[in-house]
Amino acid sequence: MAARIGNQIVSQRQLIADLSHELRTPLTRLDIAVDSVRKKNDIERNIERLEKESGNIRRLVNDSLALAWLENEEPQLEREDLDLVDLLDVIIDDAKFEFPHSLMQIDLPDTAPIKRSNHLAIGQAVENILRNALRYSPSEGLVKVSLDETKQQYQLVISDSGPGVPDFFLEKIFQPFFRVDKSRKTNSNSFGLGLSLARRQLHAVGGDVIATNIKTGGLSMIITLPKNKMKP
């Protein structure tokens, strides 16, 4: 118990330090935009910047709070039965709308029932991982989504056609605020929390996600989900 509390304290301190660091840039841009509005310089453009940075800060704070809650409270989510294929269909349709120029190859069975899980946790995790794959693939690059099953679990694989990451970073990309600047371009709207949240959401329902490089290029995210989360 003492060791767990100690680890939580260290984790919280690191998260606060990282969050403080990440907030500096959007707050600085907010200050610049406010100053420009006061000087009546390009008001419309600066109001758009204020709205954008305000949204970025709100999302960053919300994601950080969710991450801290999942990591330190180890919540027991509401258990429900769901069909993974139905959930994936909705997520994929949304992704096609958001990334209309991306190519997607989908290989799903007709049905994939899961008992005593949580559709919100799974959905948000998969959505983060899929959007990440689409974001880092070339505009006409192919993203593959496939679902297989064993006796006890499902394996969902989401593969992109981007640059991949160095092998020694394959685990680090799941750390909060971690970015691989040299191999995967930084998106100004991304704070490096998506994969951290995804992994913790999957852990909350008994699942997991790992990353592996594709020999021909690109990155694969391998998600495992139990068919039945027996423990409450």
N, C-alpha and C positions, 0 to 999 in steps of 0.2 A: 504493500500500500504506500509506504514512504517513498519507494523508488518511483512508483507511478505518479504520485503527486509532484515529486521533484522533476520528472520528465515533462509533466504538464506545465510547470512553472517556466522551465527552460523554453518549451515550445511556444508558450504565450509571449514571452519576452522577445523571442526571435520574430514572431509574427508581427508584434507591435513595431519592432524596429524596421522590419521590411515594409510594413504598411506606411510608416512615417516617411520612409525614403521614397516610396512610389507616389505618395500624395504631393510631393514637392513640385514635380513637373506640371501636373494639371493645375495646381494652385497658382503657380507662377504665371501660366498662360491666362488664368482667370484674372489675375491682377493686371496683366498687360491689356487685356480686353476691356476691363473696367476703366482703366486710365484712358484708353482710346475713345471710349464712349463719352467720358466726361469732356474730352477735348473735341467731341463731335467729329471724330475722324472715321469715315466709312462705318457709320453706325449700324447699318443692316448687317454687314459682314461680321462685325464684332459681337452683335447680339447672337448671331448663329454660333459663333465661337463660344460665347457664354453658355448657351444651351448645350452644346456638345460637351464642354468640359464639366458642366454640372452633372450631366448624365454619366460621364465617365467616373466621376468621383462617387456618385451614388452607387453605381455598379460595383466599383472597387470596394467600398465599405460593406455593401450587402454580401458580396462574395467572401470577404474576409471574415465577417461575422458567421456566415454559414460554415466556413471551413473550421473556424475555432469551435463551433458547436459540435460538428461531426467528429472532430479530432479529440476533443477533451471530454465531452459529455457522454460519448458512445451511446447515442440515443437508440431506443427500441422503436423503430418505425411501425406505423400501423400496417398490419399484415392483410393482404388481399390476394385473391386469385386474379390472374390476368393472362392474356395471350400475347406473347412477345412479338409475334408476327404482326398483329394488329397495331401494337405500339410502334413498331419499326416502320410500318407503312405510313403512319402519320408523320413521324420524324423525317422520313425520306422525302415525302411530298413537300414539307416545309423547306427542306434543304434545296430541293430542285427550284423552288420559287425564289429563294434567296441567292442561289448561285446558278442562274439560268444558262450560263455558257459552259458550265462544267459537265463532263461526261461521267455517268455513273453506271456501273454494271452491278445489278442486284441479283443475288441468288438466295432465295428464301424458300423454306417449305410452306405448305399450305397453312400449317398451324404449329404453335409451339407453346403449349400451356405451362404456366408456372403457378405453383401454389404457395401461399403464405409469403408473398413478397410485397413490393411497393412500386407501383407504376411511376410515381413521381420521381423517386430516387433513380430508378433505372432510366427513365426517359431523359432526365436532365443530364445524366452521365453520358449516355449514348449521343445525345444531341451535341454536347461539348466536344466529344471525340470526333464525330462526323464533321462538324463545322471546322474543326482544326485541320482535318484531312483535306477538305475542300479549299480552305484558305491557303494552305501551303502547296497545293498542286498548281501546275501551270493552268492558264485559263482554259485550255483545251485538253488538259491532262485527265487521265482516267482515275476515278476512285471506285474501288471495288468493295462491296458489302456482301458477306456470305454468312450463313448460319448453319451450323452442324450440331449434332447432338450425340451424347453417349447415354449410358443408362442413368446416370445421376445428374448430368448437367448439360447446358448448352454452351457452345463456343461461337461467339460472334467475332468475326474478323473484319476490320475496316482498314483497307490499304490505300495509301495515296501514291502519287507519282512525283512527289517532291524530291528534295535533295537528301532526305534522311537526316540522321544525326550521327556523330561519332559514337562508336560502340560504348565508350566509357561514360557517355552521357545518357544512355538509355534508361537508367534508373533515376538519374537526377532530374529529368524533365518532369517527374511527378512531384518535385519539391515546390512549395509555394514560391512564386515570383521568379522561378528559374527560367532563363531563356538561353537558347543556343544561338547567339548573335551571328556567328561566323557561318553557320550552315543553314539556318532557317531564319529568314528575314523577320525583323521585329515589326509587328503591326502596332500602329500608334494607339489602337483601341484595345489592345490585348495587354493584360497585366501579368500573365504567367500564372493565373490561378485556375484556369479551366481544367487542366489535367489533374491537378491536386484535388480539386473538388470532385471530379469524376471518380477518381480512385476511392476516395473516402465514402462517396455515395454508394459505390458498388460494395465496399466492405460492409456497409451498414445492412445490406441485404444478403450477405454471405458470398458475394462475388469478388472478382478481382480483375485487374487489367495490367498487362505487360506490353512493352514495346520491343519490336525487333526490326532490324533493317532488312530490306529485300535485296537480294544479290544483284538483281537487274536494276535497282534504283527505287527509292521510295521507302516509306515507313509503314509497318503493319502494327495495328493495335489489336491485341488478342484479348477479348473480354470473355470471362467465364461467369456463368450464372447457374446456381443450383436450381433444379426443377422443383424442389420442395425445401423451403427453409423451415426445418422442423422445430428448431428451438425458438421460443418467443423472444 
